[in-house]
Amino acid sequence: MLTRLPLQILPQPDETTCGPTCLHAVYRYFNDEMPLDRVIAEVPMLQEGGTLAVLLGCHALRRGYRATIYSYKLQLFDPTWMHLDPQALQERLEAQMRFKEDAKLHLASKAYIEFLGRGGKLRFEDLNPALIRRYLNRAVPIITGLSATYLYRSAREYGPNCDYDDIRGVPSGHFVVLRGYDRAERRVLVADPLIPNPVAETQKYAVNIERVICSILLGVLTYDANLLIIQPPAGGGKE
């Protein structure tokens, strides 16, 4: 069985705008023609470049979408929190910030508090092919923050221009959109904002499901490791 969503994605304008470019592609998929430059301008970016899935989710929530995040970020979420309700999760995040001084953890925690306060849903569920198929079979694309280094099997990256350097480099994060699944071949169809990229001459290609899952989980090294599900409101209409 082959599921292929008709999702179109533009090239990301620079090395740091993969997240907003993926969000823009999902908006377009749902016939929301918001200009890419406006999405980039409105999504907060990190000081070191790039963004977080939760910041993309907050942007979607502010525009009236529904948003769900499946997170595997143990540095941010303790496994014992998996059954907590949204209010209790916010309280645990606030308590954690009082004991940990990491600036990026504080930024992410505050974003998740906003995300939950706006009605976003946070899920902790084992990552497996069935979870990915669940949404693709419903014609819902998936934005995922993952390890580009593992997905591409490329050298790690070094410096402000993200040059490949297998000695000085560090693992690199990235956002792509999962847009389909070939169950017979066990391959995920990917829409990638980066062009050219190390694995394909185009922005659309297929990757073995096990490699995709490993790439997502290894996103913990770069504050990614998540699935972001964005869906239009039940009643339709966006800001």
PyRosetta script that sets phi, psi and omega in degrees:
from pyrosetta import init, pose_from_sequence

init()
pose = pose_from_sequence("MLTRLPLQILPQPDETTCGPTCLHAVYRYFNDEMPLDRVIAEVPMLQEGGTLAVLLGCHALRRGYRATIYSYKLQLFDPTWMHLDPQALQERLEAQMRFKEDAKLHLASKAYIEFLGRGGKLRFEDLNPALIRRYLNRAVPIITGLSATYLYRSAREYGPNCDYDDIRGVPSGHFVVLRGYDRAERRVLVADPLIPNPVAETQKYAVNIERVICSILLGVLTYDANLLIIQPPAGGGKE")
pose.set_psi(1, 129.8)
pose.set_omega(1, -179.3)
pose.set_phi(2, -115.9)
pose.set_psi(2, 124.5)
pose.set_omega(2, 173.5)
pose.set_phi(3, -110.6)
pose.set_psi(3, 123.8)
pose.set_omega(3, -180.0)
pose.set_phi(4, -135.9)
pose.set_psi(4, 113.0)
pose.set_omega(4, -179.6)
pose.set_phi(5, -86.6)
pose.set_psi(5, 139.9)
pose.set_omega(5, -178.4)
pose.set_phi(6, -79.8)
pose.set_psi(6, 62.1)
pose.set_omega(6, -177.4)
pose.set_phi(7, -98.7)
pose.set_psi(7, 130.8)
pose.set_omega(7, 178.2)
pose.set_phi(8, -109.2)
pose.set_psi(8, 141.2)
pose.set_omega(8, -178.5)
pose.set_phi(9, -133.6)
pose.set_psi(9, 138.7)
pose.set_omega(9, 177.4)
pose.set_phi(10, -85.8)
pose.set_psi(10, 160.7)
pose.set_omega(10, 172.3)
pose.set_phi(11, -68.2)
pose.set_psi(11, 141.3)
pose.set_omega(11, 176.0)
pose.set_phi(12, -69.2)
pose.set_psi(12, 137.2)
pose.set_omega(12, -175.0)
pose.set_phi(13, -66.3)
pose.set_psi(13, -27.7)
pose.set_omega(13, -179.7)
pose.set_phi(14, -151.2)
pose.set_psi(14, -173.7)
pose.set_omega(14, -173.7)
pose.set_phi(15, -68.9)
pose.set_psi(15, -17.7)
pose.set_omega(15, -170.3)
pose.set_phi(16, -111.3)
pose.set_psi(16, 0.6)
pose.set_omega(16, -171.7)
pose.set_phi(17, -108.3)
pose.set_psi(17, 28.1)
pose.set_omega(17, 179.0)
pose.set_phi(18, -64.7)
pose.set_psi(18, -39.3)
pose.set_omega(18, -178.2)
pose.set_phi(19, -61.8)
pose.set_psi(19, -56.7)
pose.set_omega(19, 177.6)
pose.set_phi(20, -59.6)
pose.set_psi(20, -32.2)
pose.set_omega(20, 179.2)
pose.set_phi(21, -67.0)
pose.set_psi(21, -39.1)
pose.set_omega(21, 175.8)
pose.set_phi(22, -66.3)
pose.set_psi(22, -41.9)
pose.set_omega(22, 178.6)
pose.set_phi(23, -61.2)
pose.set_psi(23, -42.7)
pose.set_omega(23, 177.7)
pose.set_phi(24, -59.2)
pose.set_psi(24, -41.3)
pose.set_omega(24, 179.6)
pose.set_phi(25, -62.7)
pose.set_psi(25, -39.8)
pose.set_omega(25, 179.1)
pose.set_phi(26, -69.8)
pose.set_psi(26, -39.8)
pose.set_omega(26, 175.3)
pose.set_phi(27, -57.9)
pose.set_psi(27, -46.2)
pose.set_omega(27, 179.5)
pose.set_phi(28, -62.8)
pose.set_psi(28, -37.7)
pose.set_omega(28, 178.2)
pose.set_phi(29, -58.4)
pose.set_psi(29, -34.8)
pose.set_omega(29, 178.6)
pose.set_phi(30, -94.3)
pose.set_psi(30, 21.7)
pose.set_omega(30, 175.7)
pose.set_phi(31, 62.3)
pose.set_psi(31, 33.2)
pose.set_omega(31, 176.2)
pose.set_phi(32, -109.0)
pose.set_psi(32, 97.1)
pose.set_omega(32, -171.6)
pose.set_phi(33, -86.8)
pose.set_psi(33, 62.6)
pose.set_omega(33, 175.1)
pose.set_phi(34, -82.3)
pose.set_psi(34, 129.4)
pose.set_omega(34, -178.1)
pose.set_phi(35, -60.0)
pose.set_psi(35, 143.6)
pose.set_omega(35, -179.1)
pose.set_phi(36, -60.1)
pose.set_psi(36, -41.4)
pose.set_omega(36, -177.8)
pose.set_phi(37, -63.7)
pose.set_psi(37, -30.3)
pose.set_omega(37, 177.4)
pose.set_phi(38, -72.4)
pose.set_psi(38, -40.8)
pose.set_omega(38, 177.0)
pose.set_phi(39, -59.5)
pose.set_psi(39, -46.0)
pose.set_omega(39, -179.9)
pose.set_phi(40, -61.0)
pose.set_psi(40, -41.7)
pose.set_omega(40, -178.2)
pose.set_phi(41, -67.9)
pose.set_psi(41, -30.7)
pose.set_omega(41, -174.1)
pose.set_phi(42, -91.9)
pose.set_psi(42, -19.7)
pose.set_omega(42, 179.0)
pose.set_phi(43, -85.8)
pose.set_psi(43, 121.9)
pose.set_omega(43, 179.0)
pose.set_phi(44, -61.0)
pose.set_psi(44, 139.9)
pose.set_omega(44, 179.2)
pose.set_phi(45, -111.4)
pose.set_psi(45, 151.5)
pose.set_omega(45, 178.3)
pose.set_phi(46, -76.4)
pose.set_psi(46, 155.5)
pose.set_omega(46, -178.8)
pose.set_phi(47, -59.4)
pose.set_psi(47, -36.5)
pose.set_omega(47, -179.2)
pose.set_phi(48, -86.7)
pose.set_psi(48, 2.0)
pose.set_omega(48, -179.5)
pose.set_phi(49, 104.0)
pose.set_psi(49, 156.7)
pose.set_omega(49, -179.0)
pose.set_phi(50, 80.3)
pose.set_psi(50, -174.6)
pose.set_omega(50, -179.5)
pose.set_phi(51, -147.7)
pose.set_psi(51, -172.5)
pose.set_omega(51, 179.3)
pose.set_phi(52, -118.7)
pose.set_psi(52, 151.1)
pose.set_omega(52, 178.4)
pose.set_phi(53, -58.7)
pose.set_psi(53, -37.3)
pose.set_omega(53, -178.4)
pose.set_phi(54, -65.1)
pose.set_psi(54, -32.0)
pose.set_omega(54, 176.9)
pose.set_phi(55, -70.5)
pose.set_psi(55, -34.4)
pose.set_omega(55, 172.5)
pose.set_phi(56, -65.0)
pose.set_psi(56, -42.4)
pose.set_omega(56, 179.5)
pose.set_phi(57, -63.1)
pose.set_psi(57, -39.8)
pose.set_omega(57, 178.3)
pose.set_phi(58, -64.2)
pose.set_psi(58, -38.2)
pose.set_omega(58, 177.7)
pose.set_phi(59, -61.0)
pose.set_psi(59, -44.9)
pose.set_omega(59, 179.6)
pose.set_phi(60, -64.4)
pose.set_psi(60, -41.2)
pose.set_omega(60, 179.4)
pose.set_phi(61, -62.9)
pose.set_psi(61, -39.8)
pose.set_omega(61, 178.9)
pose.set_phi(62, -64.9)
pose.set_psi(62, -25.0)
pose.set_omega(62, 178.4)
pose.set_phi(63, -90.9)
pose.set_psi(63, 5.4)
pose.set_omega(63, 174.9)
pose.set_phi(64, 96.5)
pose.set_psi(64, 2.8)
pose.set_omega(64, 178.2)
pose.set_phi(65, -78.5)
pose.set_psi(65, 164.3)
pose.set_omega(65, 165.9)
pose.set_phi(66, -91.6)
pose.set_psi(66, 145.9)
pose.set_omega(66, -178.3)
pose.set_phi(67, -142.5)
pose.set_psi(67, 135.7)
pose.set_omega(67, 176.9)
pose.set_phi(68, -131.2)
pose.set_psi(68, 135.5)
pose.set_omega(68, 176.4)
pose.set_phi(69, -119.4)
pose.set_psi(69, 129.1)
pose.set_omega(69, 168.3)
pose.set_phi(70, -100.1)
pose.set_psi(70, 114.5)
pose.set_omega(70, -174.3)
pose.set_phi(71, -112.2)
pose.set_psi(71, 143.9)
pose.set_omega(71, 176.5)
pose.set_phi(72, -125.5)
pose.set_psi(72, 25.3)
pose.set_omega(72, -175.2)
pose.set_phi(73, -90.0)
pose.set_psi(73, 92.1)
pose.set_omega(73, -176.4)
pose.set_phi(74, -68.7)
pose.set_psi(74, -25.1)
pose.set_omega(74, 177.1)
pose.set_phi(75, -65.5)
pose.set_psi(75, -22.3)
pose.set_omega(75, -176.9)
pose.set_phi(76, -105.8)
pose.set_psi(76, -38.5)
pose.set_omega(76, -175.3)
pose.set_phi(77, -119.9)
pose.set_psi(77, 123.0)
pose.set_omega(77, 176.6)
pose.set_phi(78, -75.5)
pose.set_psi(78, 139.0)
pose.set_omega(78, -178.9)
pose.set_phi(79, -57.9)
pose.set_psi(79, -25.5)
pose.set_omega(79, -179.7)
pose.set_phi(80, -73.9)
pose.set_psi(80, -6.2)
pose.set_omega(80, 179.6)
pose.set_phi(81, -86.8)
pose.set_psi(81, -1.5)
pose.set_omega(81, -166.9)
pose.set_phi(82, -62.6)
pose.set_psi(82, -22.9)
pose.set_omega(82, -178.3)
pose.set_phi(83, -104.6)
pose.set_psi(83, 6.9)
pose.set_omega(83, -178.9)
pose.set_phi(84, -74.5)
pose.set_psi(84, 149.6)
pose.set_omega(84, 175.2)
pose.set_phi(85, -80.3)
pose.set_psi(85, 168.7)
pose.set_omega(85, -175.7)
pose.set_phi(86, -54.9)
pose.set_psi(86, -40.9)
pose.set_omega(86, -179.4)
pose.set_phi(87, -65.1)
pose.set_psi(87, -42.7)
pose.set_omega(87, 179.7)
pose.set_phi(88, -66.7)
pose.set_psi(88, -36.1)
pose.set_omega(88, 176.4)
pose.set_phi(89, -62.3)
pose.set_psi(89, -43.9)
pose.set_omega(89, 178.6)
pose.set_phi(90, -61.8)
pose.set_psi(90, -40.3)
pose.set_omega(90, -179.9)
pose.set_phi(91, -65.2)
pose.set_psi(91, -39.0)
pose.set_omega(91, 179.1)
pose.set_phi(92, -68.3)
pose.set_psi(92, -38.4)
pose.set_omega(92, 177.3)
pose.set_phi(93, -63.7)
pose.set_psi(93, -41.5)
pose.set_omega(93, 178.3)
pose.set_phi(94, -65.3)
pose.set_psi(94, -40.7)
pose.set_omega(94, 179.0)
pose.set_phi(95, -65.5)
pose.set_psi(95, -40.4)
pose.set_omega(95, 180.0)
pose.set_phi(96, -61.7)
pose.set_psi(96, -38.8)
pose.set_omega(96, -179.8)
pose.set_phi(97, -63.4)
pose.set_psi(97, -26.5)
pose.set_omega(97, -180.0)
pose.set_phi(98, -72.5)
pose.set_psi(98, -19.3)
pose.set_omega(98, -177.1)
pose.set_phi(99, -109.6)
pose.set_psi(99, -14.3)
pose.set_omega(99, -178.1)
pose.set_phi(100, -122.5)
pose.set_psi(100, 132.7)
pose.set_omega(100, -171.9)
pose.set_phi(101, -100.5)
pose.set_psi(101, 0.0)
pose.set_omega(101, -177.0)
pose.set_phi(102, -59.4)
pose.set_psi(102, 124.4)
pose.set_omega(102, -174.3)
pose.set_phi(103, -64.3)
pose.set_psi(103, -39.5)
pose.set_omega(103, -178.7)
pose.set_phi(104, -69.5)
pose.set_psi(104, -36.3)
pose.set_omega(104, 175.2)
pose.set_phi(105, -62.1)
pose.set_psi(105, -40.8)
pose.set_omega(105, 178.6)
pose.set_phi(106, -64.3)
pose.set_psi(106, -44.2)
pose.set_omega(106, 179.8)
pose.set_phi(107, -61.3)
pose.set_psi(107, -47.2)
pose.set_omega(107, -179.7)
pose.set_phi(108, -64.8)
pose.set_psi(108, -40.6)
pose.set_omega(108, -179.2)
pose.set_phi(109, -62.8)
pose.set_psi(109, -44.5)
pose.set_omega(109, 179.0)
pose.set_phi(110, -63.3)
pose.set_psi(110, -37.5)
pose.set_omega(110, 178.7)
pose.set_phi(111, -66.4)
pose.set_psi(111, -40.2)
pose.set_omega(111, 178.4)
pose.set_phi(112, -68.3)
pose.set_psi(112, -34.4)
pose.set_omega(112, 175.6)
pose.set_phi(113, -62.5)
pose.set_psi(113, -43.2)
pose.set_omega(113, 175.3)
pose.set_phi(114, -64.0)
pose.set_psi(114, -44.6)
pose.set_omega(114, -179.5)
pose.set_phi(115, -55.8)
pose.set_psi(115, -48.6)
pose.set_omega(115, 179.9)
pose.set_phi(116, -68.2)
pose.set_psi(116, -38.5)
pose.set_omega(116, 179.3)
pose.set_phi(117, -64.8)
pose.set_psi(117, -27.6)
pose.set_omega(117, 178.7)
pose.set_phi(118, -88.6)
pose.set_psi(118, 4.5)
pose.set_omega(118, 177.7)
pose.set_phi(119, 97.8)
pose.set_psi(119, 4.8)
pose.set_omega(119, 175.7)
pose.set_phi(120, -65.7)
pose.set_psi(120, 151.2)
pose.set_omega(120, -178.1)
pose.set_phi(121, -109.5)
pose.set_psi(121, 135.1)
pose.set_omega(121, 178.8)
pose.set_phi(122, -113.6)
pose.set_psi(122, 125.6)
pose.set_omega(122, -176.0)
pose.set_phi(123, -122.5)
pose.set_psi(123, 144.4)
pose.set_omega(123, 175.1)
pose.set_phi(124, -123.7)
pose.set_psi(124, 100.1)
pose.set_omega(124, -174.8)
pose.set_phi(125, -141.0)
pose.set_psi(125, 141.8)
pose.set_omega(125, -179.8)
pose.set_phi(126, -53.7)
pose.set_psi(126, 133.9)
pose.set_omega(126, 179.2)
pose.set_phi(127, -83.2)
pose.set_psi(127, 119.3)
pose.set_omega(127, 179.8)
pose.set_phi(128, -152.7)
pose.set_psi(128, 170.6)
pose.set_omega(128, -178.9)
pose.set_phi(129, -57.0)
pose.set_psi(129, -34.8)
pose.set_omega(129, -178.3)
pose.set_phi(130, -62.4)
pose.set_psi(130, -38.3)
pose.set_omega(130, 179.2)
pose.set_phi(131, -65.2)
pose.set_psi(131, -43.3)
pose.set_omega(131, 179.2)
pose.set_phi(132, -65.7)
pose.set_psi(132, -43.9)
pose.set_omega(132, 179.7)
pose.set_phi(133, -64.3)
pose.set_psi(133, -31.3)
pose.set_omega(133, -176.7)
pose.set_phi(134, -52.9)
pose.set_psi(134, -43.6)
pose.set_omega(134, -178.0)
pose.set_phi(135, -85.3)
pose.set_psi(135, -40.8)
pose.set_omega(135, -179.3)
pose.set_phi(136, -63.4)
pose.set_psi(136, -35.8)
pose.set_omega(136, 178.0)
pose.set_phi(137, -68.5)
pose.set_psi(137, -19.2)
pose.set_omega(137, 175.5)
pose.set_phi(138, -94.5)
pose.set_psi(138, 10.2)
pose.set_omega(138, -179.5)
pose.set_phi(139, 64.9)
pose.set_psi(139, 34.4)
pose.set_omega(139, 177.2)
pose.set_phi(140, -112.7)
pose.set_psi(140, 114.5)
pose.set_omega(140, 178.0)
pose.set_phi(141, -69.6)
pose.set_psi(141, 160.1)
pose.set_omega(141, -176.5)
pose.set_phi(142, -124.7)
pose.set_psi(142, 120.9)
pose.set_omega(142, 169.7)
pose.set_phi(143, -84.4)
pose.set_psi(143, 131.6)
pose.set_omega(143, 178.5)
pose.set_phi(144, -131.8)
pose.set_psi(144, 137.1)
pose.set_omega(144, 172.2)
pose.set_phi(145, -95.7)
pose.set_psi(145, 124.4)
pose.set_omega(145, -172.3)
pose.set_phi(146, -146.0)
pose.set_psi(146, -178.4)
pose.set_omega(146, 176.6)
pose.set_phi(147, -87.4)
pose.set_psi(147, 110.8)
pose.set_omega(147, 176.1)
pose.set_phi(148, -65.2)
pose.set_psi(148, -34.0)
pose.set_omega(148, -179.0)
pose.set_phi(149, -59.6)
pose.set_psi(149, -42.9)
pose.set_omega(149, -179.7)
pose.set_phi(150, -78.2)
pose.set_psi(150, -40.9)
pose.set_omega(150, -180.0)
pose.set_phi(151, -59.8)
pose.set_psi(151, -45.5)
pose.set_omega(151, -176.1)
pose.set_phi(152, -84.7)
pose.set_psi(152, -14.2)
pose.set_omega(152, -171.5)
pose.set_phi(153, 54.8)
pose.set_psi(153, 39.1)
pose.set_omega(153, -176.2)
pose.set_phi(154, -100.9)
pose.set_psi(154, 171.0)
pose.set_omega(154, 172.5)
pose.set_phi(155, -66.9)
pose.set_psi(155, 155.1)
pose.set_omega(155, 173.6)
pose.set_phi(156, -65.1)
pose.set_psi(156, 169.3)
pose.set_omega(156, -172.0)
pose.set_phi(157, -115.7)
pose.set_psi(157, 150.1)
pose.set_omega(157, -175.3)
pose.set_phi(158, -139.2)
pose.set_psi(158, 139.9)
pose.set_omega(158, 170.8)
pose.set_phi(159, 83.7)
pose.set_psi(159, 174.3)
pose.set_omega(159, -175.3)
pose.set_phi(160, -65.7)
pose.set_psi(160, -22.1)
pose.set_omega(160, 179.8)
pose.set_phi(161, -97.5)
pose.set_psi(161, 8.8)
pose.set_omega(161, 177.8)
pose.set_phi(162, 54.6)
pose.set_psi(162, 45.6)
pose.set_omega(162, 178.9)
pose.set_phi(163, -72.3)
pose.set_psi(163, 142.1)
pose.set_omega(163, 176.5)
pose.set_phi(164, -70.4)
pose.set_psi(164, 128.9)
pose.set_omega(164, -178.0)
pose.set_phi(165, -154.1)
pose.set_psi(165, 105.5)
pose.set_omega(165, -173.9)
pose.set_phi(166, -72.8)
pose.set_psi(166, -11.5)
pose.set_omega(166, 179.7)
pose.set_phi(167, -99.0)
pose.set_psi(167, -55.4)
pose.set_omega(167, -176.6)
pose.set_phi(168, -88.3)
pose.set_psi(168, -13.0)
pose.set_omega(168, -171.9)
pose.set_phi(169, -71.2)
pose.set_psi(169, 163.0)
pose.set_omega(169, 176.0)
pose.set_phi(170, -126.8)
pose.set_psi(170, 159.3)
pose.set_omega(170, 179.4)
pose.set_phi(171, -58.9)
pose.set_psi(171, 145.1)
pose.set_omega(171, -176.5)
pose.set_phi(172, -116.3)
pose.set_psi(172, 138.7)
pose.set_omega(172, 175.8)
pose.set_phi(173, -92.6)
pose.set_psi(173, 164.6)
pose.set_omega(173, -176.4)
pose.set_phi(174, -163.0)
pose.set_psi(174, 158.1)
pose.set_omega(174, 171.4)
pose.set_phi(175, -116.9)
pose.set_psi(175, 136.6)
pose.set_omega(175, 170.9)
pose.set_phi(176, -135.8)
pose.set_psi(176, 171.6)
pose.set_omega(176, 175.5)
pose.set_phi(177, -114.9)
pose.set_psi(177, 128.7)
pose.set_omega(177, 173.2)
pose.set_phi(178, -86.1)
pose.set_psi(178, 122.3)
pose.set_omega(178, -170.9)
pose.set_phi(179, -123.0)
pose.set_psi(179, 7.0)
pose.set_omega(179, 179.1)
pose.set_phi(180, 177.3)
pose.set_psi(180, 172.4)
pose.set_omega(180, -177.6)
pose.set_phi(181, -151.3)
pose.set_psi(181, 130.6)
pose.set_omega(181, 175.1)
pose.set_phi(182, -104.2)
pose.set_psi(182, 101.0)
pose.set_omega(182, -173.4)
pose.set_phi(183, -67.6)
pose.set_psi(183, -36.1)
pose.set_omega(183, -179.0)
pose.set_phi(184, -64.3)
pose.set_psi(184, -41.2)
pose.set_omega(184, -179.1)
pose.set_phi(185, -92.2)
pose.set_psi(185, -6.9)
pose.set_omega(185, -177.8)
pose.set_phi(186, 55.3)
pose.set_psi(186, 49.3)
pose.set_omega(186, -178.5)
pose.set_phi(187, -127.4)
pose.set_psi(187, 138.6)
pose.set_omega(187, 178.0)
pose.set_phi(188, -95.9)
pose.set_psi(188, 137.2)
pose.set_omega(188, 176.1)
pose.set_phi(189, -89.0)
pose.set_psi(189, 126.0)
pose.set_omega(189, -173.1)
pose.set_phi(190, -114.5)
pose.set_psi(190, 138.7)
pose.set_omega(190, 167.9)
pose.set_phi(191, -110.0)
pose.set_psi(191, 116.8)
pose.set_omega(191, -170.4)
pose.set_phi(192, -113.8)
pose.set_psi(192, 126.0)
pose.set_omega(192, 179.0)
pose.set_phi(193, -72.4)
pose.set_psi(193, -14.8)
pose.set_omega(193, -177.4)
pose.set_phi(194, -88.2)
pose.set_psi(194, 121.6)
pose.set_omega(194, 176.7)
pose.set_phi(195, -144.1)
pose.set_psi(195, 126.4)
pose.set_omega(195, -2.3)
pose.set_phi(196, -71.9)
pose.set_psi(196, 157.6)
pose.set_omega(196, 175.1)
pose.set_phi(197, -128.7)
pose.set_psi(197, 165.4)
pose.set_omega(197, -172.0)
pose.set_phi(198, -72.3)
pose.set_psi(198, -8.9)
pose.set_omega(198, -173.8)
pose.set_phi(199, -114.4)
pose.set_psi(199, -13.9)
pose.set_omega(199, -176.4)
pose.set_phi(200, -153.9)
pose.set_psi(200, 155.4)
pose.set_omega(200, 177.7)
pose.set_phi(201, -83.1)
pose.set_psi(201, -12.0)
pose.set_omega(201, 179.8)
pose.set_phi(202, -121.2)
pose.set_psi(202, 177.8)
pose.set_omega(202, 179.6)
pose.set_phi(203, -87.3)
pose.set_psi(203, -3.2)
pose.set_omega(203, 179.8)
pose.set_phi(204, -122.1)
pose.set_psi(204, 128.7)
pose.set_omega(204, -178.9)
pose.set_phi(205, -157.2)
pose.set_psi(205, 171.7)
pose.set_omega(205, -179.8)
pose.set_phi(206, -114.9)
pose.set_psi(206, 142.2)
pose.set_omega(206, -179.1)
pose.set_phi(207, -134.1)
pose.set_psi(207, 142.5)
pose.set_omega(207, 176.4)
pose.set_phi(208, -54.7)
pose.set_psi(208, 137.3)
pose.set_omega(208, -174.7)
pose.set_phi(209, -60.4)
pose.set_psi(209, -37.9)
pose.set_omega(209, 179.9)
pose.set_phi(210, -63.5)
pose.set_psi(210, -37.7)
pose.set_omega(210, 178.5)
pose.set_phi(211, -68.0)
pose.set_psi(211, -37.8)
pose.set_omega(211, 177.5)
pose.set_phi(212, -64.1)
pose.set_psi(212, -45.7)
pose.set_omega(212, -179.1)
pose.set_phi(213, -62.8)
pose.set_psi(213, -44.2)
pose.set_omega(213, 177.2)
pose.set_phi(214, -61.4)
pose.set_psi(214, -39.8)
pose.set_omega(214, 179.8)
pose.set_phi(215, -63.3)
pose.set_psi(215, -41.0)
pose.set_omega(215, 179.8)
pose.set_phi(216, -65.4)
pose.set_psi(216, -47.7)
pose.set_omega(216, -178.1)
pose.set_phi(217, -65.2)
pose.set_psi(217, -35.8)
pose.set_omega(217, 178.2)
pose.set_phi(218, -73.6)
pose.set_psi(218, -6.1)
pose.set_omega(218, 172.7)
pose.set_phi(219, -62.8)
pose.set_psi(219, -12.5)
pose.set_omega(219, 176.9)
pose.set_phi(220, -58.2)
pose.set_psi(220, -23.8)
pose.set_omega(220, -179.1)
pose.set_phi(221, -70.6)
pose.set_psi(221, -18.7)
pose.set_omega(221, -175.8)
pose.set_phi(222, -129.2)
pose.set_psi(222, 26.8)
pose.set_omega(222, 178.2)
pose.set_phi(223, 66.4)
pose.set_psi(223, 23.5)
pose.set_omega(223, 175.9)
pose.set_phi(224, -103.6)
pose.set_psi(224, -117.2)
pose.set_omega(224, 178.9)
pose.set_phi(225, 61.2)
pose.set_psi(225, 62.5)
pose.set_omega(225, -178.8)
pose.set_phi(226, -158.8)
pose.set_psi(226, 163.4)
pose.set_omega(226, 167.9)
pose.set_phi(227, -117.5)
pose.set_psi(227, 133.9)
pose.set_omega(227, 176.8)
pose.set_phi(228, -116.3)
pose.set_psi(228, 116.7)
pose.set_omega(228, -179.7)
pose.set_phi(229, -106.1)
pose.set_psi(229, 118.6)
pose.set_omega(229, 178.6)
pose.set_phi(230, -115.7)
pose.set_psi(230, 129.6)
pose.set_omega(230, 179.9)
pose.set_phi(231, -136.3)
pose.set_psi(231, 146.7)
pose.set_omega(231, 178.1)
pose.set_phi(232, -63.0)
pose.set_psi(232, 155.7)
pose.set_omega(232, 176.7)
pose.set_phi(233, -63.4)
pose.set_psi(233, 152.5)
pose.set_omega(233, -178.0)
pose.set_phi(234, -57.5)
pose.set_psi(234, -35.4)
pose.set_omega(234, -178.0)
pose.set_phi(235, -88.8)
pose.set_psi(235, -4.1)
pose.set_omega(235, -179.1)
pose.set_phi(236, 78.5)
pose.set_psi(236, 170.3)
pose.set_omega(236, 178.1)
pose.set_phi(237, 90.7)
pose.set_psi(237, 140.4)
pose.set_omega(237, -178.1)
pose.set_phi(238, -140.2)
pose.set_psi(238, 158.1)
pose.set_omega(238, 179.1)
pose.set_phi(239, -72.6)
pose.dump_pdb("model.pdb")
